[in-house]
Amino acid sequence: MIWAPTARLLAYPWLVAALLVAAIAAGRPELAAVAAPLTVLLLVGLATSRRPQPPGSRISISPQRVVEGDTVTVTAEVSPPAELEVLEIGLPLPPGFQLEGQANPAARSRADASPQSVVFAVRPLRWGGYSLGDLSVRGFDDFRLRRFEMTLPGQMEVRVYPGTDRLRTLIRPTSTHVYAGSRVANQKGEGIEFADVRPYIAGDRIRSVNWRVSARHGDLYVNQRHPERNVDVVLLLDAFTHVGPSGAGTLEQMVRGAASLASAWLRERDRVGVIGFGGALRWLEVGGGARHAYQLVDALLDTRVVFSYAWKGIDVIPVRLLPPHALIVGLTPLLDPRVVTALLDLRGRGFDVAVIEVSPTPHVEAAGSTIEVMAQRVWHLDREVLRSRFLRAGVAVVPWGEGDALDVAVAEVELWRRRARLRGH
């Protein structure tokens, strides 16, 4: 807490002294008359000024989980001290937040001794975890001779989730699980999707009889269907590299894409997990349901690039994070060889792998000299060679540029995989 003299208190004594000296030196009593009101103001102000007690406060934030662009309301109930004429209440905003059309700080007087409410409406522009609620208060005594400043702590965590795209297409896995879901399994059994017909066997349900086929063959035939099952999906995020400015670039794009994919799969009743594969390994095991959806997005918000010289392979990933027959979807700019090696190693071990390349090309500066042009050409050729390695290993890899629709990239991955399955048959 600060209780200090203002510029007025520091300047007025010198001004009074200067006027008195000038009055004596010039023999002008009117200058002394000018100094008299200032002298009275100083004496009365110093006599009535009292050090105030810290103001009482109660701070609340609603809601504490929002999506980018939504409004967060910070409500503070503050009791202005009786010793202060006016109390200014300000809300320090972290980078990425903007105030919605109101004064900051807001002024409150001591006219009403009861707590007074101050409401700040702020809008987050970028996903992440933030601390809000600390208030900066400043006030003055009646004659503004002393100022009062302090910070009212009220830190509360606000989680801002990235906006997600509505995907019309999802990557179809090669294997499903025995749990009920929305995926059409390759096996035949009880379900909705038609699979085939077969001769009637004692015990079959009458409602499964295909009467048209039975009439044509003169014997009973029943329909076979594909059961609906769920899948396990693991999103592997490249946390080794980031290209682009702070608050934008490949990391931002990767997290937004992972959030969109995860929410789409969870809506299909699939189980989703996430691995931040980088200098520091972070993960969330596969799961489903509304609670897991929040945990998953929280895990995505904690994704950060951590620089490391240590070579890391998939042996550092706990085995339980990679369920059998899981679909591994890598989101990576394909700049660090450790991620490339890990994805190819997973494919070599029999996992179903697909790669969405978060393209770093939009963040590369335009070449100026001839040497820079040639260097960029070589770099692009190296990336083409890298993509061909994945394709030869049976891994679909599709570039996803900044500003492009994620739905298009996912559809291209699924199209390549569907053609590969047809070629396999």
Buried (B, 14 or more C-beta within 10 A) or exposed (E): EEBEEBEBBEEBEEBBEEBBEBBEEEEEEEBBEBBEEBBEBBEEBBEEBEEBEEBEBEBEBEEEBBBBEEEBEBBBBBBBBEBBBBBBBBBEBEEBBEEEEEEBBBEBEBEEEEBBEBEBEBBBEBBBEBEBBBBBBBBBBBBBBBBBEBEBEBEBEBBBBBEBBEBEBBBBBBBBBEBEBBBBBEEBEEBEEEBEBBEBEEEBEEEBBBEEBBEEEEEBBBBBBBBBBBBBBBBBBBBBBBBBEEEEBBBBBBBBBBBBBBBBBBEBBBBBBBBBBBBEBBBBBBBBEEEBBEBBBBBBBBBEBEEEEEEBEBEEBEEEBBBEBBBBBBBBBBBBEBBBBBBBBBBEEEBBBBBBBBBBBBBEEEEEEEEEEEEBEEEEEEBEEBBEEBEEEEBBBBBBBBEEEBBEBBBBBBEBBEEBEEEEE
